[in-house]
């Protein structure tokens, strides 16, 4: 018989077998093939249905008097082979096998019960009625998607055969089926997504939906405490659908199923049952080393004969499918095989034959892996990084054979490979093995010579030598940890002289490591600075519109507030045309506001968000109620409701024309009601935008983006009441604002986004770090050209024309870039080990800085003050004092305040527009993640005056606060959740303003924070446990400082004193 694997292949094979079944012998062979098919695919509904129908047709053929290609002799024999009882039993077996396939089990059950009712209509026996009634009641208690249809058929059956008991029977069934209906309702969303993916014909989407369904079902099976069996049955049902369908060749799904059964605490976790599942798993996924590993281990647990387990190993290695994804699959399989051989030989009852087999088998496995590795990778193959097979062999040699020298030879052989020699874990394992040998020898010695004395103390020289070799390696991955273990070992076991020398050695190596670490940090920082400069975006970063892949500022005069730095960034971006990272597809799938929003009008005027959510919750998950506005008449309201998916929003339209209380509401799609706006003045806020569009129509809501991760974002979304208003808003596109900003207004539609292009965005660019500075561009291009077509090589150079030690290479496809990164990463090239990875762009810009007035440098460069003859020129002391005064850190801190309480949607331009009229500003640093900004003024008096003016001011419902820079660092931005979050674990504090207001009103200075010195952190040093001194409330306007000159926190009284000091004027003597 041919080797048939998979549902589709079995059905095709069985169909051909049935067509050729023209005599009794072939019909019996067909039945046997069906038995093999359901044995290999026990969860396949289609095979079971075909099997039952075929067997039923054989029974019907034997009951006919003549014809149908049967001879009289065959018909007589057939009545014995294909009996009526056997037919009904087969239907029962098939149903039990596919019973918990929620979506399609009805296909087999409906066919079965229709045949039963057909027979009952002819006989009408009480036994037949009782049997069919039992079938219906059992089915209605089982979760399935067509429960309503089954209930209707049961109702019709009772009407025809047991009308008197109809009411009681239906009531009883409805009550007992509540659990089944709840289970089905909980799985409805997953079934819907799976159905939609199947109908779309997208196999990737179908597989993703199925895997998500499986993961959820596995989780539910573990939570079913009250009825664990039904949870496990439903999980098996979805696995049956997955493993006979879209996931039949998915290794992860098979492994998940094995783990589910193994940990089920039922008869399903027996090794015999798992063995059958694993047999089918390796048939579908013969390349999976982990499944072969589990199969061999399970066979050992089941205590199969050695010959059968050996046949499993031969089946795994008979073809090269284990090498499909490299060497990992083969090593995983051999790990189970070698473990089996070792355990068999080390068993106390093992015979000499088992030891001989282990000797040959373990050596053969190591040799086979080495040969295949050389064949696949040539000289580059260095063995298994985890040396799994070698560890098994070493344990066998040590514990079973007592061959210590031979085992040590294996360790030393591994140590010659760089992949192991540079791995600290390898040396630690080698060291622990040597200590194990040392400890066992000591016990033997102690038993022979009695109590130890100083004269007969033994030193574990082999173990010390292992650690000595490890610390000598300059390329080891964790040298600090290796040194720590080395010194601890020497302190525990070595004599004083060896301990002193080890300390000297550790000191020298530590210095070298620290120097190397510092150099690596400098190189990394330099690389990051250079790369960030190359990737700098235009001054105003804007998202994509339906009409262009990237929104760019129009060619208008540069605004006054645009810094020269930003102008340089724009020039560099235009010159290099660096692409941006494309928008994530997963984000589009996660949220599609404009297509998933409905507008609801004529709601009661007093409607609440809670009641509104409850009214629409049955149509899907509500992300957010974007707007809930009371109309001008006060009696009605209008709402914008955002659902999780456009399909859910579409289903909510069924509420159109329905009544909410006494009000007949209107529910329409929210598409084309939202307009994307950008390139407005940077300081524009809610009031400005509303005034700009007030002539278009009623604005329901304005949505601003969070600036926590990117402070350069400047856009918003405006939702209007009707499409006429949004159309008027779109017609404002191109309007010139303040003679410098050309407004951009487009309909918001994320489905029209274009994928950005370029090597970086497409994943075709590769970053090469730790590059030998002597390598040339042409040499580097030749090396990387082996993995694909190189389209560009960028090797940054210093002012002297030398390489900076890193480079960027563009390939023609992302697959070539990925292959180059995989093959060349951590490969020694010239004198350095390369770090190669696919470049990824970062848009993380958590702060924004605006330098309004350049202050004097705290540490300026020395100015030239010599005359023509080179002598020091004489200068006026007063002029020098006034012109060359450089502010200290304490002075800068005294004139700096922190503005807090800002939402994370406010930009630095708005902050500047707020504080600049109040006093001269030097510098503004916006920190959206902390909900505020650091503002430096021209002097301390101005800072104090502005602080008093800002205190208590409100911005769009947010109360502003003023404090110190340290308080700003510890604060968090207040961000209104723009989607509904279910579950208590995500709930925010009910009244966050309460603690803030109470703390701001308190006259007690905040408690000081004990700061301990941090390695590498600049600033004055203090002893451990010493805090900054507390500034008393009666402090003078002069900024307070501690003994080291560092500023301390300013209280409310400090700001007031600073303000009053600016008002004081000295009176002349009379």
MITOR-6697 format. One line per field, with one value per residue (C-alpha): z, x, y. Coordinates in pm, whole numbers, plus 50000, padded with zeros to 5 digits. Each point is the difference from the previous one (the first is absolute). Layout:
w [Z  ...];
u [X  ...];
v [Y  ...];
END
This chain:
w [50000  49916  50283  50035  50229  50052  49969  49636  49892  50190  49846  49650  50067  50152  49716  49752  50214  50017  49626  49942  50260  49751  50195  50362  50054  49880  50207  50309  49905  49970  50351  50130  49833  50167  50336  49933  49892  50319  50198  49842  49996  50293  50016  49630  49953  49623  50025  50268  49802  49686  50197  50160  49672  49819  50266  50009  49622  50034  50254  49774  49704  50194  50081  49638  49838  49694  49776  50092  49887  50281  49950  50224  50176  50060  50132  50252  50121  49996  50238  50256  49937  49963  50247  50110  50354  49872  49787  50296  50219  49736  49992  50379  49983  49737  50197  50321  49810  49860  50261  50123  49663  50060  49647  49793  50223  49903  49649  50127  50277  49772  49747  50273  50166  49663  49930  50348  49948  49656  50155  50283  49756  49867  50331  50260  50283  50360  50009  49687  50143  50323  49808  49782  50303  50177  49696  49994  50373  49996  49699  50149  50312  49782  49888  49625  49773  49858  50338  49894  49691  50208  50250  49722  49864  50349  50033  49670  50107  50328  49815  49775  50252  50353  49991  50360  50139  49771  50250  50289  49773  49831  50333  50147  49698  49998  50368  49976  49688  50159  50064  49642  49863  50218  49880  49638  50058  50146  49684  49752  49937  49918  49774  49818  49942  49881  49763  49856  49948  49829  49768  49907  49868  50192  50140  50221  50158  50042  50172  50227  50100  50067  50214  50201  50052  50109  50246  50155  50024  50171  50256  50060  50048  50290  50159  49982  50364  50042  49684  49894  49763  49777  49980  49894  49750  49837  49980  49833  49759  49881  49976  49784  49761  49998  49957  49720  49830  49971  50278  49907  49929  50272  50251  50276  49988  50026  50290  50172  49964  50144  50299  50056  50011  50205  50272  49988  50315  49818  49816  49700  50162  49996  49805  49770  49890  49963  49795  49740  49986  49959  49727  49803  50083  49850  49694  49934  50108  49923  50014  50364  50227  50317  49899  49924  50335  50179  49796  50098  50366  50008  49842  50273  50266  49846  50026  49634  49896  49900  49638  49973  50150  49768  49705  50105  49995  49656  49870  50115  49827  49689  49813  50029  50107  50349  49837  49845  50254  50069  50254  50294  49907  49962  50330  50186  49870  50086  50347  50080  49835  50186  50325  49949  49934  50306  50235  49867  50057  50345  50128  50291  49817  49668  49828  49829  49667  50097  50094  49668  49812  50191  49922  49630  49985  50181  49795  49677  50085  50064  49679  49795  50122  49928  49646  49916  50146  49787  49695  50055  50127  49913  50211  50165  50196  50362  50154  50216  50205  50288  49959  50098  49858  50137  50350  49984  49884  50272  50268  49865  50000  50349  50185  49814  49860  50253  49708  50149  49764  49696  50124  50067  49645  49878  50203  49863  49646  50046  50146  49670  49822  50021  50035  50334  50110  49991  50199  50377  50051  49836  50236  50305  49903  49939  50338  50186  49840  50118  50350  49997  49918  50267  50266  49929  50023  50329  50153  49895  50143  50324  50042  49960  50190  50271  50106  49776  50117  49845  49869  49795  49878  49628  49748  49708  49745  49700  50101  50062  49659  49835  50152  49924  49632  50006  50149  49746  49708  49890  49788  50264  50022  50378  50130  50321  50117  49909  50204  50294  50001  49948  50303  50214  49906  50075  50333  50091  49881  49904  50234  50086  49730  49724  50143  49987  49641  49906  50152  49798  49686  50069  50057  49663  49815  50167  49886  49645  50006  50131  49730  49736  50138  49997  49641  49899  50168  49820  49664  50057  50094  49697  49769  50146  49964  49640  49907  50171  49808  49676  50080  50128  49869  49859  50250  49996  49999  49876  49938  49663  49810  49747  49725  50091  50175  50213  50081  49957  50087  49702  49859  50208  50181  50314  50310  50254  50260  49769  50129  49778  50128  49854  49674  49978  50076  49714  49763  50101  49970  49654  49887  50118  49954  50284  50010  50309  50164  49858  50219  50173  49847  50338  50106  49703  50096  50364  49945  49710  50167  49698  49859  50340  50124  49992  50074  50214  50005  50179  50323  50326  50134  50330  49855  50165  49850  50216  49879  49642  50021  50146  49718  49725  50170  49834  49658  50091  50211  50047  49998  50079  50000  49812  50058  50202  49938  50122  49719  50019  50097  50307  49941  49763  49973  49728  50044  49802  50095  49892  49979  49983  49636  49700  49992  50352  49908  49700  50221  50233  49710  50070  50283  49751  50052  50329  50328  50285  50279  49848  49731  49650  49922  49673  49955  49695  49891  50121  49681  49847  50315  50120  49840  50042  50064  50005  49926  50218  50225  50260  50295  49888  50255  50035  49982  49691  49809  50092  49888  49677  49906  50170  49662  49872  50248  50346  50130  50215  50110  49940  50049  50067  49982  50298  49984  50256  49742  49728  50086  49631  49928  49905  49873  50125  49895  49996  50003  49870  50045  49630  49673  49864  50280  49945  49625  50073  50230  49729  49761  50236  49888  49884  50202  50101  50374  50152  49661  50057  50058  49717  50162  49903  50044  49867  50074  50252  49851  50118  49724  49745  50161  49768  50097  50034  49787  50038  50121  50370  49985  49791  50222  49735  50196  50217  50278  50048  50334  50156  49654  49958  49912  49736  49786  49684  49843  49698  50218  50215  49692  49857  50326  50029  49630  50062  50165  49744  49781  50187  49884  50237  50247  50256  50215  50215  50032  50238  49896  49930  49756  50218  50061  50316  50051  49869  49671  49832  49697  49789  49823  49719  50213  50371  49978  49888  50285  50253  49870  50018  50357  50103  49836  50089  50349  50264  49725  50027  49712  49986  50364  50129  50067  49796  50133  49704  50023  49784  50064  50183  50022  50331  50019  50376  50077  50359  50045  49802  50065  49900  50051  50004  50116  50005  50350  50091  50022  50345  49876  49697  49780  50089  49804  49833  50195  49885  49817  49671  50172  50176  50347  50218  49927  50285  50041  50203  50307  50010  49637  50037  50297  49815  49665  50099  50289  49949  50189  50232  50021  50318  49828  49704  50241  50195  49689  49876  50085  49907  49862  50074  49952  49622  49791  49776  49692  50065  49797  50082  49775  50214  50317  49848  49897  50357  50195  49762  50064  50373  49984  49799  49929  49930  49951  49997  50022  49956  50168  49902  50178  50327  49925  50000  49883  50141  49941  50054  50029  49978  50377  50327  50061  49669  50076  50336  49851  49722  50247  50204  49687  49873  50331  49990  49631  49805  49646  49846  50333  50120  50303  49953  50276  50050  50168  49972  49730  50236  50054  49623  49958  50250  49863  49736  49718  50038  49699  49948  49882  49650  49999  50251  50209  50157  50321  50339  49954  49753  50193  50094  50336  50048  50098  49894  50044  50367  50103  49767  50133  50356  49947  49817  50278  50275  50144  50125  49774  49819  50163  49873  49794  50107  49693  49988  49763  49667  49797  49710  50103  50001  50284  50352  50213  50344  50255  50002  50188  49991  49845  49874  50276  50026  49905  50275  49914  50081  49743  49833  49627  49937  49878  50280  49950  50200  50097  49653  49820  49876  50003  50228  49934  50013  50199  49947  50242  49789  49687  50195  50145  49655  49865  50287  49958  49643  50130  50260  49902  50214  50112  49970  50315  50101];
u [50000  50122  50101  49703  50019  49742  49625  49992  50235  49801  49671  50147  50146  49675  49793  50215  49976  49618  49972  50198  49805  49805  49997  49971  50376  50072  49713  50153  50337  49833  49856  50347  50145  49731  50103  50361  49890  49803  50289  50237  49751  49765  49868  49915  49627  50016  50169  49758  49699  50128  50071  49654  49821  50200  49934  49628  49984  50151  49731  49724  50145  49992  49630  49889  49875  50229  50209  50238  50302  49963  49975  49773  50299  50156  49669  49972  50357  49951  49705  50233  50287  49796  49718  49744  50141  50351  49874  49833  50304  50221  49780  50031  50382  50027  49784  50199  50322  49883  49739  50169  50079  49769  49970  49947  49919  49634  50077  50058  49739  49725  50068  49998  49678  49826  50072  49874  49677  49955  50011  49769  49740  49969  49996  49863  50108  50025  50363  50071  49828  50195  50327  49948  49884  50324  50200  49831  50035  50367  50063  49824  50216  50313  50138  49965  49938  49665  49830  49686  49952  50043  49745  49748  50048  49948  49681  49871  50093  49804  49702  49992  50082  49936  49771  49883  50352  50096  49976  50179  50268  50080  50012  50229  50232  50018  50094  50262  50156  50083  50362  50045  49851  50228  50304  49898  49932  50348  50152  49785  50256  50276  49771  49898  50361  50094  49704  50083  50364  49896  49757  50262  50229  50298  50179  50228  49704  49820  50301  50045  49632  50019  50314  49845  49689  50212  50203  49684  49839  50307  49987  49630  50058  50232  49744  49708  50021  49632  49984  50354  49893  49783  50280  50245  49751  49945  50375  50041  49722  50175  50330  49825  49890  50343  50207  49785  49980  50208  50248  50055  50368  50059  50255  49896  49635  50091  50234  49731  49758  50250  50066  49624  49941  50313  49890  49627  49983  49777  50030  50114  50339  50100  50315  49811  49759  50277  50202  49723  49969  50375  50005  49751  50189  50331  49816  49865  50318  50293  50242  49920  50283  49809  49708  50237  50162  49667  49909  50318  49968  49635  50091  50259  49741  49758  50279  49993  50262  50341  49942  49684  50165  50295  49759  49860  50354  50064  49671  50114  50338  49893  49949  50158  49677  50141  50253  49734  50062  50366  50163  49769  49738  50257  50171  49668  49911  50344  49975  49705  50167  50330  49818  49813  50325  50168  49710  49971  50370  50008  49701  50095  49858  50170  50188  50337  49822  49826  50339  50150  49706  50038  50374  49939  49677  50130  50321  49805  49759  50282  50173  49680  49926  50357  49992  49667  50117  50314  49793  49759  50230  50352  50282  49765  49826  50118  49744  49694  50027  49826  50219  49698  50120  50351  49860  49808  50310  50216  49748  49995  50381  50021  49724  49974  50344  50210  50214  50096  50289  49789  49724  50254  50125  49647  49993  50335  49890  49698  50220  50191  49687  49948  49624  50055  50321  49832  49699  50019  49731  50223  50291  49770  49866  50353  50108  49707  50082  50361  49882  49767  50294  50211  49730  49950  50377  50022  49732  50195  50320  49832  49881  50355  50217  49766  49956  50174  50289  50187  50258  49761  49755  49944  49951  49755  50267  49795  49707  50233  50153  49659  49918  50352  49949  49663  50128  50283  49758  49953  49696  49793  49643  49981  50353  49885  49807  50282  50244  49762  49974  50376  50083  49738  50141  50360  49893  49829  50257  50337  50298  50098  50266  49765  49727  50227  50100  49637  49915  50274  49878  49638  50102  50178  49719  49737  50182  50015  49632  49903  50206  49835  49653  50065  50119  49694  49772  50172  49978  49636  49918  50188  49822  49664  50066  50110  49716  49741  50132  49964  49640  49878  49656  49870  49912  49629  49936  49656  49826  49892  49696  49786  50172  50366  50229  50155  49870  50262  49987  49932  50281  49915  50220  50152  49812  50171  49991  50160  50353  50308  50042  49663  50088  50315  49797  49762  50290  50166  49674  49929  50353  50024  49630  50009  49682  49787  49891  49667  49696  49947  49738  49902  49907  49767  49837  49976  49833  49810  49809  49841  49855  49908  49802  49628  49816  49689  49755  49675  50116  49839  50163  50094  50149  50322  50299  49937  49641  50108  50266  49753  49756  50253  50220  49830  50125  50368  50280  49975  50344  49893  49713  50185  49735  49679  49865  49671  49819  49903  49640  50124  49753  50207  50362  50237  50273  50291  50066  50314  49987  50294  49948  49809  49788  49876  49917  49809  49793  49921  49815  49718  49901  49907  49636  49974  49893  50227  49751  49741  50233  50023  50370  50192  50318  50214  50354  50261  50203  50110  49905  50361  50259  50376  50159  50368  50247  49814  50194  50201  49843  49642  49769  49634  49870  50204  49889  49632  50010  50173  49720  49698  49861  49995  49751  49973  50316  49928  50356  50366  50246  50369  50290  50217  50351  50156  50200  50031  49988  50017  49644  49770  49662  49648  49669  49675  49665  49697  49628  49926  50181  49917  50206  50292  49989  50030  50293  50179  49956  50218  50296  50280  49884  50293  50005  50197  50168  50231  49811  49814  49719  49953  49648  49905  49735  50138  50013  50275  49921  50155  50341  50288  50291  50317  50296  50376  50263  49946  49620  50006  50250  50273  50262  50257  50206  50356  50162  50339  50155  50374  50100  50242  49722  49917  49658  50079  50123  49690  49775  50173  49946  49632  49930  50016  49658  49821  50015  50153  49848  50179  50288  50024  50314  50022  50346  50178  50136  50330  49834  50014  49711  49796  49967  49649  49811  49660  49929  49683  49888  49750  49759  49932  50055  50358  50051  49863  50220  50309  49917  49940  50312  50251  49893  50263  50238  50367  50094  50364  50084  49647  49684  49726  49663  49761  49627  49719  49965  49692  49892  49896  49747  50030  50034  49883  50109  49995  50234  49954  50300  49852  50308  50351  50140  50365  50176  50068  50340  50091  50299  50292  49987  50301  50123  50356  50145  50190  50323  49849  49990  49691  49796  49880  49624  49761  49902  49647  49937  50146  49778  49690  50071  50165  49780  49907  49700  50056  49776  49845  49913  49840  49799  49884  49840  49848  49650  49800  49648  49793  49645  50011  49827  50234  49840  50150  50310  50294  49870  49687  50211  50214  49696  49871  50309  50185  49765  50068  50378  50317  50050  50337  49913  49697  50023  49665  49957  49655  50057  50031  49712  50198  50290  50324  50024  50311  49955  50249  50026  49867  49763  49825  49971  49838  49756  49894  49964  49749  49804  49986  49901  49634  49954  49784  50038  49703  49894  50356  50123  50360  50258  50348  50282  50361  50173  50032  49624  49951  50220  49788  49661  49792  49795  49626  49862  49631  49943  49854  49855  49792  50205  49817  50120  50092  50373  50017  49784  50160  49980  49651  50109  50356  49960  49928  50351  50149  49790  50063  50371  50011  49814  50224  50251  50228  50305  50013  50207  50353  50111  50308  50219  50278  50293  49953  50290  50071  49751  50145  49952  50127  50062  49858  50029  49744  49684  50059  49722  49977  49925  49641  49943  49808  49687  50170  50269  50139  49952  50353  49983  50087  50277  50158  50364  50096  49816  49713  49656  49730  49625  49811  49680  49703  50160  50317  49811  49814  50326  50157  49704  50007  50375  49946  49768  50245  50188  50281  49919  50276  50146  49830];
v [50000  50349  50236  50236  50302  50272  50029  50106  49721  49739  50114  49984  49656  49867  50139  49810  49683  50019  50050  49683  49796  49788  49674  49892  49965  50350  50136  49839  50152  50340  49963  49910  50307  50211  49853  50098  50346  50074  49855  50252  50290  49924  50356  50033  50061  49949  49660  49879  50121  49830  49680  49986  50075  49732  49739  50091  49962  49652  49904  50135  49808  49675  50053  50037  49679  50013  50219  50282  49792  49746  49628  49796  49849  50344  50132  49718  50051  50378  49979  49848  50240  50320  49948  50256  50005  50060  50288  50174  49940  50159  50310  50016  49966  50269  50238  49950  50070  50335  50091  50320  50152  50295  50131  49684  49700  50050  49871  49648  50008  50136  49725  49736  50114  50037  49633  49906  50197  49849  49654  50111  50133  49648  49811  50253  49772  50131  49893  50203  50309  49964  49962  50310  50201  49910  50105  50343  50064  49902  50219  50303  49968  50011  50341  50053  50296  49875  49955  50191  49783  49685  50129  50064  49648  49858  50204  49861  49648  50033  50142  49694  49726  50129  50303  49957  50041  50290  50286  49828  49852  50333  50184  49734  50006  50380  50007  49728  50156  50336  49902  49883  50323  50213  49809  50056  50371  50048  49852  50190  50280  49751  49799  50318  50110  49652  49990  50342  49901  49677  50177  50259  49726  50141  49696  50209  50178  49668  49846  50302  49989  49628  50030  50283  49785  49702  50208  50141  49657  49854  50279  49939  49627  50078  50232  49754  49902  49907  49790  49919  49724  50222  50257  49732  49854  50339  50055  49661  50095  50314  49812  49738  50274  50164  49683  49863  50337  50315  49906  49636  50065  50257  49874  50244  49891  49632  50070  50207  49709  49753  50226  50045  49625  49932  50243  49921  49783  49753  49670  50201  50062  49635  49925  49761  50272  50258  49755  49979  50381  50040  49736  50206  50322  49882  49871  50349  50183  49767  50297  50077  49891  50085  49775  49710  50069  49972  49690  49811  50104  49893  49664  49951  50088  49750  49739  49906  49743  50133  49896  50211  50309  49950  49984  50340  50140  49847  50146  50346  49976  49808  50325  50343  50170  50060  50232  50225  50277  49927  49772  50073  49739  49725  50084  50008  49654  49861  50154  49773  49698  50046  50061  49672  49811  50153  49923  49647  49931  50165  49802  49774  49697  50080  49720  50029  50013  50327  50151  49894  50147  50328  50012  49963  50201  50308  50013  49944  50281  50248  49895  50021  50354  50110  49856  50163  50332  49993  49913  50289  50274  49888  50142  50250  49725  49999  49768  50041  50323  49820  49684  49787  49668  50048  50062  49673  49815  50157  49903  49645  49976  50146  49817  49673  49933  50190  50122  50338  50066  49919  50228  50279  49954  50074  50323  50111  49919  50225  50275  50023  50127  50375  49963  49824  50168  50343  49880  50042  49736  49739  50072  49996  49660  49871  50144  49839  49667  50025  50091  49700  49775  50171  49962  49632  49938  50189  49780  49695  50145  50095  49645  49870  50245  50128  50365  50253  50217  50291  49756  49793  50268  49956  50281  49959  50090  49883  50221  50294  49946  50009  50339  50126  49919  50174  50327  50010  50021  50359  49919  49821  50129  50071  50057  50172  49697  49763  50210  50000  49620  49967  50215  49829  49659  50105  50145  49672  49746  50152  50064  50360  50035  49886  50222  50307  49930  49946  50338  50168  49832  50096  50365  50023  49829  50220  50313  49869  49911  50342  50169  49786  50070  50375  49984  49798  50252  50289  49822  49919  50358  50131  49758  50093  50373  49961  49772  50221  50300  49807  49907  50339  50083  50330  50273  49924  49628  49907  49667  49876  50123  49818  50198  49967  49756  50273  50345  50269  50366  50223  50215  50305  50253  49854  50106  50217  49730  49746  49949  49979  49646  49905  50166  49792  49689  50077  50058  49674  49808  50141  49934  49644  49914  49756  49790  49965  49681  49883  49998  49671  49783  49875  50351  50033  49675  50100  50335  50153  50282  50163  49677  49857  50303  50068  50326  49974  50292  50083  49837  50121  50315  49836  49682  49880  49822  49694  49961  50061  49730  49754  50074  49920  49739  49702  50114  49988  50137  50377  50159  50353  50244  50274  50265  50031  50351  50143  50177  50367  49925  49812  49716  49787  49889  49878  49742  49859  49635  49819  49619  49764  49899  50144  49682  50066  50359  49872  49771  50292  50166  49754  50235  50272  50098  49810  50157  50098  50049  50234  50137  49855  50016  50017  49794  50072  49927  50246  49974  50335  50190  50027  50227  49975  50342  50095  50282  50249  50240  49803  50182  49931  49836  49900  50356  50088  49689  50048  50363  49901  49757  50162  50115  49639  49855  49852  49833  49696  49923  50079  49716  50078  49753  49916  50148  49767  49805  50263  50370  50098  49890  50289  49894  49935  49842  50201  49818  50195  49940  49954  49936  50343  50155  49764  50073  50373  49928  49802  50296  50204  49787  50233  50301  50222  50064  50290  50048  49705  49673  49832  49799  49637  49857  49656  49740  49756  49651  49764  49751  50239  50008  49927  49783  50200  49909  49988  49757  50073  49985  49683  49821  49992  50194  49820  50154  49871  50085  49924  50027  49991  50357  49876  49847  50192  50056  49784  49714  50021  50004  49692  49811  50083  49951  49625  50024  50215  50309  50294  50330  50239  50003  50280  49995  50317  50148  50235  50339  49831  49761  49690  49763  50049  49627  49948  50006  49965  49780  49991  49683  49961  49791  49965  49624  50061  50247  49755  49720  50219  50103  49640  49857  50273  50103  49909  49887  50094  50232  50111  50074  50069  49799  50168  50105  49983  50070  50135  50375  50121  50359  50152  50282  50029  50375  50038  50363  50324  50292  50362  50232  50350  50191  49859  50037  50033  49668  49868  49885  50216  49951  50226  50323  50155  50302  50038  50300  50003  49902  49704  50154  49993  50312  50219  50016  50205  49803  50132  49928  49656  49930  50105  49843  49676  49894  49635  49858  49708  49696  50140  50330  49820  49786  50307  50152  49674  49882  49691  50046  49687  49877  50028  49732  49802  50160  50348  50093  50228  50280  50030  50014  50275  50202  49971  50106  50236  50296  49963  50036  49940  49629  49839  49636  49766  49620  49822  49659  49863  49668  50192  50238  50321  50213  50138  50377  50212  50379  50284  50042  49861  50291  49943  49629  50074  50251  49765  49711  50199  50095  49641  49844  49895  50085  49753  49869  49817  49853  49927  50192  50111  49967  50145  49815  49896  49801  49703  50002  50006  49693  49807  50107  49820  50145  49999  49820  49943  49644  50032  49654  49813  49757  49710  49838  50136  49958  50293  50242  50329  50171  50138  50351  50070  50375  49961  49906  50260  50284  49904  49983  50331  50179  49867  50249  49722  49961  49668  49728  49978  49706  49810  49963  49746  50033  49826  49870  50230  50268  50355  50240  50057  49695  49942  49729  49722  50098  50378  50204  50353  50257  50122  50364  50183  50190  50331  49961  50307  50063  49883  49640  49759  49749  49723  49971  49887  50278  49786  50170  49873  49984  50332  50022  50233  50247  50005  50105  50268  50135  50009  50195  50253  50047  50113  50276  50139  50321  50154  50359  50267  50155  50323];
END
